[in-house]
Amino acid sequence: MTLVRDYRPADEQSWLRCRVLAFLATCYYDDVLPAKPSRAGGVDLVAVDEGGDGDAVVGLIDVSVTGATATVETVAVHPDHARRGVGSLLLDRAVARVRPLGVRTLDAWTREDVAALAWYRREGFVEAFRYVHVHAGAQDVDDAVRPAPGLAAVGAFLHGRIEDEERLRRRFTRVHVCRRFVREL
Ligand SMILES: CC(C)(COP(=O)(O)OP(=O)(O)OC[C@H]1O[C@@H](n2cnc3c(N)ncnc32)[C@H](O)[C@@H]1OP(=O)(O)O)[C@@H](O)C(=O)NCCC(=O)NCCS
């Protein structure tokens, strides 16, 4: 039985582990946080498995709110609990919490992971915008940035226009398409 409740500071280590494990097999594999970001005014929920260790986080969702728009900052389900409705339950509860705040539009930004794309579409989101993420490494960073005198670039993260996707893919080895998904509430 999965219980959804508000995030508590005591959840932090379990929250971080759940997030990093969920992201490990995705395009966000290197998006590792050492501490949970704190944000005022949003909704941060966790799913805990009542049948197991009551404090173990098996899923999480953070939603920030800016006026009538809310953004899914993070959604992640522990891989051992995937595809059992945990993500859907977290989203339903988050939507129920932000609607009374006057939120009319919920959005989310994600790359090309099959699971995330299928999940957002199934949850009623539609793609509204695309742009490009380039992670340049030692082998191609010189094509991306010109460091200040005395510095040597060893890596860089850059945003590009979707119109330039093919050109960027030819030039750089790690390129993602980042999409904005939108759901009207
Ligand atoms: C996206 C995510 C949160 C979904 O959570 P979940 O609890 O596994 O999903 P649910 O059980 O609520 O929904 C399952 C549905 O999502 C989609 N889905 C989930 N995993 C999928 C996969 N590996 N392949 C294809 N579709 C998948 C399908 O539509 C699936 O329905 P089905 O099982 O009937 O085919 C989870 O896969 C995850 O944590 N991914 C890694 C983190 C991430 O990419 N977050 C979003 C971007 S920041």
The ligand as an SDF file (V2000), in Angstrom:
LIG
                    3D

 48 50  0  0  0  0  0  0  0  0999 V2000
    8.2450    8.9400  -15.3550 C   0  0  0  0  0  0  0  0  0  0  0  0
    8.0320    8.2140  -14.0120 C   0  0  0  0  0  0  0  0  0  0  0  0
    7.9510    9.2320  -12.8820 C   0  0  0  0  0  0  0  0  0  0  0  0
    6.7340    7.4020  -14.1030 C   0  0  0  0  0  0  0  0  0  0  0  0
    6.4640    6.8550  -12.8150 O   0  0  0  0  0  0  0  0  0  0  0  0
    5.7100    5.4410  -12.6300 P   0  0  0  0  0  0  0  0  0  0  0  0
    5.2270    5.3630  -11.2400 O   0  0  0  0  0  0  0  0  0  0  0  0
    6.6050    4.3520  -13.0940 O   0  0  0  0  0  0  0  0  0  0  0  0
    4.5050    5.5730  -13.6760 O   0  0  0  0  0  0  0  0  0  0  0  0
    2.9670    5.1520  -13.4530 P   0  0  0  0  0  0  0  0  0  0  0  0
    2.9100    3.7860  -12.8800 O   0  0  0  0  0  0  0  0  0  0  0  0
    2.2350    6.2560  -12.7870 O   0  0  0  0  0  0  0  0  0  0  0  0
    2.4840    5.1400  -14.9670 O   0  0  0  0  0  0  0  0  0  0  0  0
    2.8790    4.0700  -15.8040 C   0  0  0  0  0  0  0  0  0  0  0  0
    2.7530    4.5580  -17.2430 C   0  0  0  0  0  0  0  0  0  0  0  0
    3.8210    5.4720  -17.5560 O   0  0  0  0  0  0  0  0  0  0  0  0
    4.4040    5.1120  -18.8220 C   0  0  0  0  0  0  0  0  0  0  0  0
    5.6910    4.4380  -18.5760 N   0  0  0  0  0  0  0  0  0  0  0  0
    6.3310    4.3640  -17.3850 C   0  0  0  0  0  0  0  0  0  0  0  0
    7.5060    3.7050  -17.5510 N   0  0  0  0  0  0  0  0  0  0  0  0
    7.5830    3.3850  -18.8320 C   0  0  0  0  0  0  0  0  0  0  0  0
    8.5730    2.7030  -19.6040 C   0  0  0  0  0  0  0  0  0  0  0  0
    9.7180    2.2410  -19.0490 N   0  0  0  0  0  0  0  0  0  0  0  0
    8.3620    2.5400  -20.9250 N   0  0  0  0  0  0  0  0  0  0  0  0
    7.2380    3.0070  -21.5090 C   0  0  0  0  0  0  0  0  0  0  0  0
    6.2490    3.6470  -20.8280 N   0  0  0  0  0  0  0  0  0  0  0  0
    6.4360    3.8380  -19.5040 C   0  0  0  0  0  0  0  0  0  0  0  0
    3.3980    4.1510  -19.4540 C   0  0  0  0  0  0  0  0  0  0  0  0
    2.3740    4.9300  -20.0450 O   0  0  0  0  0  0  0  0  0  0  0  0
    2.8880    3.4350  -18.2210 C   0  0  0  0  0  0  0  0  0  0  0  0
    1.6570    2.8050  -18.4230 O   0  0  0  0  0  0  0  0  0  0  0  0
    1.6380    1.2000  -18.6460 P   0  0  0  0  0  0  0  0  0  0  0  0
    2.4980    0.6040  -17.5670 O   0  0  0  0  0  0  0  0  0  0  0  0
    0.1910    0.8520  -18.5310 O   0  0  0  0  0  0  0  0  0  0  0  0
    2.2060    1.0090  -20.0100 O   0  0  0  0  0  0  0  0  0  0  0  0
    9.1950    7.2130  -13.7590 C   0  0  0  0  0  0  0  0  0  0  0  0
    9.3950    6.4130  -14.9270 O   0  0  0  0  0  0  0  0  0  0  0  0
   10.5170    7.8600  -13.4000 C   0  0  0  0  0  0  0  0  0  0  0  0
   10.7970    8.1100  -12.2380 O   0  0  0  0  0  0  0  0  0  0  0  0
   11.3690    8.1090  -14.3950 N   0  0  0  0  0  0  0  0  0  0  0  0
   12.7060    8.6260  -14.1350 C   0  0  0  0  0  0  0  0  0  0  0  0
   12.6870   10.0750  -13.7410 C   0  0  0  0  0  0  0  0  0  0  0  0
   12.1250   10.9400  -14.8560 C   0  0  0  0  0  0  0  0  0  0  0  0
   12.4070   10.7280  -16.0240 O   0  0  0  0  0  0  0  0  0  0  0  0
   11.3190   11.9290  -14.4610 N   0  0  0  0  0  0  0  0  0  0  0  0
   10.6580   12.8320  -15.3910 C   0  0  0  0  0  0  0  0  0  0  0  0
   11.5430   13.8100  -16.0110 C   0  0  0  0  0  0  0  0  0  0  0  0
   12.2350   14.9920  -14.8970 S   0  0  0  0  0  0  0  0  0  0  0  0
  1  2  1  0
  2  3  1  0
  2  4  1  0
  2 36  1  0
  4  5  1  0
  5  6  1  0
  6  7  2  0
  6  8  1  0
  6  9  1  0
  9 10  1  0
 10 11  2  0
 10 12  1  0
 10 13  1  0
 13 14  1  0
 14 15  1  0
 15 16  1  0
 15 30  1  0
 16 17  1  0
 17 18  1  0
 17 28  1  0
 18 19  1  0
 18 27  1  0
 19 20  2  0
 20 21  1  0
 21 22  1  0
 21 27  2  0
 22 23  1  0
 22 24  2  0
 24 25  1  0
 25 26  2  0
 26 27  1  0
 28 29  1  0
 28 30  1  0
 30 31  1  0
 31 32  1  0
 32 33  2  0
 32 34  1  0
 32 35  1  0
 36 37  1  0
 36 38  1  0
 38 39  2  0
 38 40  1  0
 40 41  1  0
 41 42  1  0
 42 43  1  0
 43 44  2  0
 43 45  1  0
 45 46  1  0
 46 47  1  0
 47 48  1  0
M  END
$$$$
